[in-house]
Amino acid sequence: MNKSTAVAAIMTVVVGLGVASARAEHPAVPTCMDITWSPEFIKSFPRAPAACQEVVVRNDKKFARFDAKVTAVGPGVVKVRFSNVAGDSGREISIKPGPNSRVLMDGKKVEYSKLRMGDRLTVWMPEREIGVISDPDDTALSVIQLP
């Protein structure tokens, strides 16, 4: 075996190990990097994906979980700040509650009308949507108002 054939064989093994390693490192469950965000949402809130806490799949659809703090409650709108994984608050986001929509607070579903400034809550965003729901099995979407 000449030197260039040996180098080519070694490179083939190294590349193969790199691909196998990359596959082994990617988790079996989807992560926040696997979500397809709504282009309009990302244009208005480019740092929102950094606030994604986890992703689950229900009926072949992905949902991103966000933790948030209520900053204001008004007629027909609730303002929140999503927290990133370090706990830092992001830009304020306005949510227009949909009919029968709720959020999760301390593991319980709560109507938007019961929210108060300072409340901490959890919402889920369906992939490619500009809105949130109380959990991945919910269907009552509340719309995120784009600036």
RAPEFEN-V861577 format. One record per backbone hydrogen bond with DSSP energy under -0.5 kcal/mol. CO is the residue of the C=O (numbers start at 1). NH is the residue of the N-H. E is the energy in kcal/mol with one decimal. If there is no record, write none. Layout:
# RAPEFEN-V861577
co=CO nh=NH e=E
co=CO nh=NH e=E
This chain:
# RAPEFEN-V861577
co=2 nh=6 e=-2.1
co=3 nh=7 e=-2.3
co=4 nh=8 e=-2.2
co=5 nh=9 e=-2.2
co=6 nh=10 e=-2.4
co=7 nh=11 e=-2.7
co=8 nh=12 e=-2.0
co=9 nh=13 e=-1.9
co=10 nh=14 e=-2.7
co=11 nh=15 e=-2.8
co=12 nh=16 e=-2.3
co=13 nh=17 e=-2.5
co=14 nh=18 e=-2.3
co=15 nh=19 e=-2.3
co=16 nh=20 e=-2.3
co=17 nh=21 e=-2.7
co=18 nh=22 e=-2.5
co=19 nh=23 e=-2.2
co=20 nh=24 e=-2.1
co=21 nh=25 e=-2.0
co=22 nh=26 e=-1.2
co=31 nh=34 e=-2.0
co=32 nh=35 e=-0.8
co=35 nh=37 e=-0.8
co=36 nh=128 e=-1.6
co=38 nh=42 e=-2.5
co=39 nh=43 e=-2.1
co=40 nh=44 e=-1.7
co=41 nh=45 e=-2.9
co=45 nh=48 e=-1.8
co=47 nh=50 e=-1.2
co=48 nh=51 e=-2.2
co=49 nh=52 e=-1.2
co=50 nh=85 e=-1.0
co=54 nh=65 e=-2.8
co=56 nh=63 e=-2.4
co=58 nh=61 e=-1.8
co=61 nh=58 e=-2.5
co=62 nh=127 e=-2.8
co=63 nh=56 e=-2.0
co=64 nh=125 e=-2.9
co=65 nh=53 e=-3.3
co=65 nh=54 e=-0.6
co=66 nh=123 e=-2.5
co=67 nh=83 e=-2.8
co=68 nh=121 e=-2.7
co=69 nh=81 e=-1.8
co=70 nh=118 e=-2.9
co=72 nh=79 e=-2.9
co=74 nh=77 e=-1.5
co=77 nh=74 e=-2.9
co=78 nh=95 e=-3.0
co=79 nh=71 e=-3.1
co=79 nh=72 e=-1.5
co=80 nh=93 e=-3.3
co=81 nh=69 e=-1.8
co=82 nh=90 e=-2.4
co=83 nh=67 e=-0.5
co=84 nh=87 e=-2.3
co=88 nh=84 e=-2.8
co=91 nh=82 e=-0.6
co=93 nh=80 e=-2.8
co=94 nh=145 e=-2.8
co=95 nh=78 e=-2.5
co=95 nh=97 e=-0.8
co=96 nh=143 e=-1.6
co=98 nh=101 e=-2.0
co=101 nh=112 e=-0.8
co=103 nh=105 e=-0.5
co=103 nh=110 e=-3.0
co=104 nh=122 e=-2.7
co=105 nh=108 e=-1.9
co=108 nh=105 e=-2.9
co=110 nh=103 e=-2.5
co=111 nh=114 e=-1.7
co=112 nh=115 e=-1.8
co=116 nh=119 e=-2.3
co=119 nh=70 e=-3.0
co=121 nh=68 e=-2.8
co=122 nh=104 e=-2.4
co=123 nh=66 e=-3.0
co=124 nh=126 e=-0.6
co=124 nh=133 e=-2.7
co=125 nh=64 e=-2.6
co=126 nh=129 e=-2.0
co=129 nh=38 e=-0.5
co=130 nh=144 e=-1.8
co=132 nh=142 e=-2.8
co=133 nh=124 e=-2.7
co=135 nh=138 e=-2.4
co=139 nh=141 e=-1.2
co=142 nh=132 e=-2.6
co=143 nh=96 e=-3.4
co=143 nh=145 e=-0.6
co=144 nh=146 e=-0.6
co=145 nh=94 e=-0.6
